[in-house]
Amino acid sequence: MRIRATAAAVSGALALSALAVPGAHAAPAAPNVTFSHMKVNGGKAITLGATSTVKVEATYTVTHPTTVPMSGVLTGPVLYRGSSAQYADAQIAGDGPGTCTTVDSTTANCRAAITIPARELYDSDAGTWKQGGVAVDKKTGAATWRTGLGTVPVRRAARLTADAAPEPVRKGGTVTVTGRLTRADWPHGTWAAFGGQSVRLQFRKAGSGAYTTVKTLTSSANGALRATVTARSDGSYRFGFAGTSTTSAVSAPGDHVDVR
């Protein structure tokens, strides 16, 4: 779930717990807890396709005084953009309260799921998201927000094709490799051209296990790629894209060419 502008709620069961509490005349005290060791998706980038929904796990440690038992507190992770997890420009919270295992009287290790649907994101949301946490008192609904618990990249998935022709080709002849680079357009649920990007043409000789870069080219405005090489030996050609801070790396499947 994402909340824009002045975000002040938590998604799923955590939000319901915070809201379904009796009214109070004075603002209740928020839980005195601290978050640490927050890790979302194992520290790896989160990549979403045009229409995908990704569920990742968050793990974190909660530290609390002995006077604040974890049985009375709900906790969860928050991904956000902006200066504050609570009042974020964009916010994605956990599916529900984290499941915590007691380490000792003041420490618990927790884990929670975060579901991210591509349809809820703008393309401009691709990039670095900050990690935070929220703790809610079960009885009063008072919440403690924590910011600055690390970062995680959220990236648009990329697609890349490659077609080498002619097949077969005479030795010393010209092989033309064409393809197209696209990336996820989240709001529209489609794949959009990704122009102006550096892409490597790579070749793997028959019997070899590794691709080597033959030349580097730039994708056109509509993502198109076209390169020519001299046929020397049997092997496979492909394009490879290293990715950016907002878009995932990708390699096209190799296309084999028989040289005669």
URHU-V357560 format. One record per backbone hydrogen bond with DSSP energy under -1.0 kcal/mol. NH is the residue of the N-H (numbers start at 1). CO is the residue of the C=O. E is the energy in kcal/mol with one decimal. If there is no record, write none. Layout:
nh = <NH/NH>
co = <CO/CO>
e = <E/E>
This chain:
nh = <7/15/16/17/18/19/20/21/33/34/36/39/41/43/44/46/48/54/56/58/59/60/61/62/63/64/68/72/73/74/76/78/79/80/81/89/90/92/94/95/98/99/101/103/104/108/109/110/111/112/114/116/118/120/121/125/126/127/129/130/131/132/133/134/135/136/137/138/141/144/146/149/152/154/155/156/157/159/161/163/165/169/172/173/175/176/177/178/179/181/182/183/184/185/189/190/192/194/196/199/200/201/202/203/204/206/208/212/214/215/217/219/220/223/225/227/229/231/235/236/237/238/240/241/244/248/250/252/255/257/260>
co = <5/11/12/13/14/15/16/19/31/63/61/59/57/40/41/153/155/116/114/112/39/110/36/108/34/106/65/69/70/136/134/132/92/130/90/81/81/79/77/113/75/111/109/107/107/62/101/60/99/58/56/54/52/117/118/122/123/154/152/80/150/78/146/76/144/74/142/72/137/135/133/131/129/127/46/246/48/182/180/178/176/258/231/170/229/165/227/163/225/223/159/192/157/190/185/185/183/181/219/217/240/215/238/212/236/234/205/203/201/201/199/197/224/220/179/177/175/173/257/204/255/202/200/250/247/156/241/239/237/235/169>
e = <-1.7/-1.0/-1.8/-2.3/-1.6/-2.0/-2.5/-2.0/-1.6/-2.4/-2.0/-2.6/-2.8/-1.7/-2.0/-3.1/-2.3/-2.6/-2.6/-3.2/-2.5/-2.2/-3.1/-2.9/-2.7/-2.5/-1.8/-1.7/-1.7/-2.8/-1.8/-2.3/-3.4/-2.3/-2.2/-2.8/-1.2/-3.2/-1.6/-3.0/-3.4/-2.9/-3.1/-2.7/-1.6/-2.2/-2.5/-3.5/-1.6/-2.4/-2.7/-3.4/-2.7/-1.7/-2.0/-1.9/-1.6/-2.9/-2.5/-2.9/-2.9/-3.0/-2.1/-2.3/-2.5/-3.3/-2.8/-2.5/-2.4/-2.8/-3.1/-3.0/-2.4/-3.0/-3.2/-3.1/-2.5/-2.9/-1.4/-2.5/-2.0/-2.4/-2.9/-2.5/-3.1/-3.3/-3.3/-2.5/-1.9/-2.6/-2.3/-2.5/-2.5/-3.3/-1.3/-1.4/-3.1/-2.2/-2.6/-3.2/-2.9/-3.1/-3.3/-2.7/-2.6/-2.3/-2.6/-2.3/-3.5/-1.2/-2.8/-2.4/-2.3/-2.3/-2.4/-2.2/-2.3/-3.2/-1.9/-2.4/-2.2/-2.1/-2.4/-3.2/-2.5/-2.5/-2.1/-2.7/-2.8/-3.2/-2.6>
